[in-house]
Amino acid sequence: MFWILLLLLILVVFGFGFTLQILWWVAAVLLVLWIVGFVQRGRGGGHRRYRRGRR
């Protein structure tokens, strides 16, 4: 019984480690996309602000 619980604990920890590794990669990709979008908005004259109401 002890060995089964130990094996399950190891599998759960390994699963969390694998999931966290994937989440780190996803976060890194999103950060790069955000930076690229920020730079593109700065270059492309993204100062257009639309207001509702009077023009």
N, C-alpha and C positions, 0 to 999 in steps of 0.2 A: 504493500500500500504506500509506503514511504517513497519508493522509487517511482511510482506512477505520479505522485504529487510533485516530486522533484522534476520529473520529465515534463509535466504540464507547465510548471513554473518556468523552466528553461525555454520551452516553446513560446510562452506568452512574452517573456522578456525579449527573445529573438524577434518575435513579431512586432513588438513595439519599436525595437531598434530599427528594423527594416522600414517600418512605416514612418518613423521620424526622419530617417535618411531620405526617403522620397519627399517628405514634406519640406525638408531643407532645400532640395533641388527645385521643387515647385516655387518656393519662396524666392530663391535666387533668380529664377527665370522671370517671375513677376516683377522683381526689383529692376532687372535689366530693361524689361518692357516699359516700366514706369519712367525710368531715366530717359530712354529713347523718346518716349512720348513728350516728356518735359522739354527735351532739347528741340524736338521738331516743332512744338508749339511756340517756343521762343523764336525760332528762325522764321516760321511761316506767318508771322504777324497775327498771332492768335489773340489779338486784343479786341476782338469783336465781342461785345457784350450786348445781348438782346434784353431790352426792357419791355415790360408790358405797360400798356397805357399810352401816355403821350410820347410823341417822337420829336 
